[in-house]
């Protein structure tokens, strides 16, 4: 999964990179202590979502402008389709809430 994440970062696919970080956060967690030790993955996911919101707000979504259409899993949308901020915001709020608990 590390190679997948590195490819997503290289392609500036912030939404999928965030989802992969969330998988890293949850991977192997059997209790809250395990989740607490994986919090850095959640922080990185939050940064990816914030970056996607910023690029969407500026109208320069990297996935939309790259012209690269790869379906790499985690979503049925091709990588070149921009994700609306109204879809990203709830995930960002959930991530922030989880970090604050």
Buried (B, 14 or more C-beta within 10 A) or exposed (E): EEEBBEBBBEBBBBBBBBBBBBBBBEEEEEEEEEBEEBEEBBEBBBBBBBBBBEBBEEEEBBBBEBEEEBEBEBBEBEBBEBBEEEEBEEBBEBBBEBEEE
